[in-house]
């Protein structure tokens, strides 16, 4: 059993998994938030009646990837808990931040995306699209607040893991 969970053999693999998952997740979020969605908005797609369906399809896939990345990060941090050279309080904070990241991903997947899609869904095909619904502003504010928390927590954990991996080398 020590061959599987030994501290000296598996530590770099878990740290690599944390850093890869966080790097992939945060960079994909940046691309989605600051490249894809603004490009769709500039192209006038948000004024189309089918935008809610297209947006839900995009975020349905991306949110599932977020949940997988957050779960990988949390599991890797739990595996590193006893073997990492990080200070004791940093290990506790990293597990707390990993749990926060998983909670944010679950909020996006099961609350924010369905609610925002439902608000934007045009149910009357005879009525032209009127723009953003009234409740969507608050949902966007909540989304950007969660995004800021996600980027802050993810960047902090990424720097801790990178610093820890540099100490091992």
C-alpha positions in Angstrom: 0.0 0.0 0.0 2.9 2.3 0.6 3.9 2.0 -3.0 0.7 3.6 -4.0 0.4 6.4 -1.4 4.0 6.9 -0.5 5.0 10.5 0.1 8.1 10.6 -2.0 6.6 9.0 -5.1 3.2 10.6 -5.4 3.8 14.2 -4.2 4.9 15.7 -7.6 2.1 13.9 -9.4 -0.6 15.4 -7.2 1.0 18.8 -7.3 1.2 18.6 -11.1 -2.5 17.6 -11.2 -3.5 20.5 -9.1 -1.4 23.0 -11.1 -2.6 21.6 -14.5 -6.3 21.5 -13.4 -6.2 25.1 -12.0 -4.2 26.4 -15.0 -6.6 24.8 -17.5 -9.7 25.8 -15.6 -8.7 29.5 -15.0 -7.4 30.0 -18.6 -10.5 28.5 -20.1 -12.6 30.7 -17.8 -10.7 33.8 -19.0 -11.2 32.8 -22.6 -14.9 32.2 -22.2 -15.4 35.4 -20.1 -13.3 37.8 -22.1 -13.1 36.4 -25.6 -16.0 34.1 -26.5 -18.9 35.9 -24.8 -17.9 39.4 -25.8 -17.4 38.2 -29.4 -20.9 36.7 -29.4 -22.3 40.0 -27.9 -20.5 42.1 -30.5 -21.8 39.9 -33.3 -25.3 40.7 -32.1 -26.1 37.2 -31.0 -27.5 38.3 -27.7 -30.4 40.0 -29.5 -31.4 36.8 -31.2 -34.2 34.7 -29.9 -32.1 31.6 -29.8 -29.3 33.1 -27.7 -30.6 31.5 -24.4 -30.5 28.1 -26.0 -27.0 28.6 -27.4 -25.7 30.1 -24.2 -27.1 27.3 -22.1 -25.5 24.7 -24.5 -22.1 26.5 -24.2 -22.3 26.8 -20.4 -23.8 23.3 -19.9 -20.6 21.8 -21.3 -18.2 24.3 -19.6 -19.9 24.0 -16.2 -19.4 20.2 -16.2 -15.7 20.7 -17.0 -15.5 23.2 -14.1 -17.0 20.6 -11.7 -14.5 18.0 -12.9 -11.6 20.4 -12.5 -12.7 21.6 -9.1 -13.1 18.0 -8.0 -9.6 17.1 -9.2 -8.2 20.1 -7.4 -9.9 19.2 -4.1 -9.0 15.5 -4.3 -5.4 16.3 -5.1 -5.2 18.8 -2.2 -6.6 16.2 0.1 -4.1 13.7 -1.1 -1.3 16.2 -0.6 -2.6 17.1 2.9 -0.2 14.9 4.8 2.8 15.0 2.4 3.1 18.6 1.3 5.8 20.9 2.5 3.4 23.8 2.7 3.0 25.4 6.1 0.3 23.9 8.3 -2.1 26.9 8.0 -1.6 27.1 4.2 -2.7 23.4 3.8 -5.8 24.2 5.8 -6.5 27.3 3.7 -5.8 25.4 0.4 -8.4 22.7 1.3 -10.9 25.5 2.3 -10.2 27.3 -1.0 -10.6 24.0 -2.9 -13.9 23.4 -1.3 -14.9 27.0 -2.2 -14.0 26.4 -5.8 -16.1 23.2 -5.9 -19.0 25.1 -4.4 -18.7 27.8 -7.0 -18.6 25.3 -9.8 -21.7 23.6 -8.4 -23.5 26.9 -8.0 -22.8 27.7 -11.6 -23.9 24.3 -12.8 -27.1 23.8 -10.8 -28.3 27.3 -10.0 -26.8 30.2 -12.1 -26.8 28.7 -15.6 -30.4 27.3 -15.5 -31.7 30.5 -13.9 -30.0 32.8 -16.4 -31.2 30.6 -19.3 -34.7 30.6 -18.0 -34.7 34.4 -17.6 -33.4 34.8 -21.1 -35.7 32.2 -22.8 -38.2 33.9 -25.1 -41.5 32.0 -24.8 -43.6 34.1 -27.1 -42.4 33.6 -30.7 -44.6 36.4 -32.0 -43.0 39.0 -29.8 -39.6 40.4 -30.9 -36.7 40.1 -28.5 -36.5 43.1 -26.2 -33.0 42.8 -24.8 -31.9 41.7 -21.4 -34.6 40.8 -18.9 -34.9 42.7 -15.6 -33.6 40.0 -13.3 -30.6 39.3 -15.5 -28.6 42.2 -14.1 -28.6 40.8 -10.6 -27.6 37.4 -11.9 -24.7 38.9 -13.9 -23.5 40.7 -10.8 -23.6 37.5 -8.8 -21.8 35.7 -11.6 -19.0 38.3 -11.7 -18.7 38.2 -7.9 -18.3 34.4 -8.0 -15.8 34.7 -10.9 -13.7 37.2 -9.0 -13.7 34.8 -6.0 -12.8 31.9 -8.2 -9.9 33.7 -9.8 -8.6 34.9 -6.5 -8.8 31.5 -4.8 -7.5 29.7 -7.9 -4.5 32.0 -8.4 -3.7 31.9 -4.7 -3.7 28.1 -4.7 -1.8 27.9 -7.9 0.9 30.2 -6.5 1.1 28.1 -3.3 1.4 24.8 -5.2 4.0 26.3 -7.6 6.1 27.7 -4.6 5.8 24.2 -2.9 7.0 22.5 -6.1 9.9 24.8 -6.4 11.0 24.0 -2.9 11.0 20.3 -3.8 13.3 20.8 -6.8 
